[in-house]
């Protein structure tokens, strides 16, 4: 029976995956790819679309299917051994989390420096030399892991100071949770900070005689901040959740003219022959749903995989969407796959009330072994 349910769930989630791949080309930064569309009043457009029977039926059906699928998963618990192995593999990468976060922030910063924009391609200032120096220097310091925490705090400060004057920076809001996470976990290894710390900590090295910073500042600071590193998953999922909700609502639902122009420009209705309005609303609500689930920490790794699929197919479906604008999102979603939801989440609450996938897999293995032993005893097969 369990194998039958597993096959059934395999088909179900396979179909869901195909649906995500189908709709995700519309899930992009409209600001980056729009060819420009006629302004459309938002409220009348939404009312007209949501009172169309077919569109309303598809949206309600999709929501109910999602809820039913998640509830059925919790009841049936399919593929427990596979899920347990996946979680164990992700946990094994925890020592590389700091490196992944540095890459996620450093690479797009270097790209922003060379391209001459501030964090987001939508923000170009009349100071190209200063922007290049800022982006390239911050990016290289993060990539090398040199003065990692100081660099992350400096970049975050610049972002927050510039945000009120340039609200387009909200398109790159993922830098806020990303830089906070880097400041929390530090450079990790491999990094220049780790090499310097090892040299400074060894009293036999010449360098230790000339470095007054390590023992007096770095070590006490690392000791004080260590208890707060456990907040990293919360910072990542809440920050990324806000990004998804912002993109889904403001870039799709609140800008129907531009969003419909994207659907028409890339002929997305030829991919899935439905009304353009359903494309836009479906993409916006999908992003918003992913954002909400990440914020509350429900099925975090599962929805992180969905988010990864959205980004991947967007890059292939919308060739004008700048790749460098998504590197940070790719990296932070990958980091969530490693950390999971962390505390203060639905996942942690469920963990206290339901058996983990590893427990279910062990129970199934014990049951199967017991059944085989019973069959052998019945046949007299010793």
Buried (B, 14 or more C-beta within 10 A) or exposed (E): EBEEBBEEBEEBBEEBEEBBBBBBBBBBBBBBBBEEBEEBEEEEBBEEBEEBEEBBEBBEEBEEBBEEBBEBBEEBBBBBBEBBBBBEEBEEBEEBBBBBBBBBBBBBBBBBBBBBBBBBBBBBEEEEEEBBEBBBBBBBBBBBBBBBBEBBBBBBEBBEEBBEEBEBBBBBBBBBBBBBBBBBBBBBBBBBBBBBBEBBBEEEEEEBEEBEEBEEEBBEEBEEBEEEBEBBBBBBBBBBBBBBBBBBBBBBBBBBBBBBBBBBBBEBBEBBEBBBBBBBBBBBBBBBBBBBBBBBBBBBBBBBBBBBBBBBBBBEBBEEBBEBBBBBBBBBBBBBBBBBBBEBBBBBBBEEEEEBBBEBBBEBEEEEEEEEEEEEEEEEEE
